[in-house]
Amino acid sequence: MKAFRVVGSYADPRKRQPFSIEVSAEDEEAVKERVLSTLGSKHRLKRWEIDITEITELAPDQITNPVVKYEVGA
């Protein structure tokens, strides 16, 4: 597995809400699916309300989320 940082925003009733999430997955398609699924379930959002602007792969020393660090094995 690899670690990725996903940056984007989603539609909040008052304004666009920015987010930055660390996720572990095999490739970028799996990362997109996981982020859309996670944000949709936590914030009751539709997929079209979530805009992903950047997906970057992280080196093991750049990971800050302990769950992602464990899943990657760093």
Summary of the structure (lengths in Angstrom):
residues: 74
radius of gyration: 12.5
end to end distance: 10.4
largest distance: 39.2
contacts: 190
relative contact order: 0.30
helix: 39%
strand: 39%
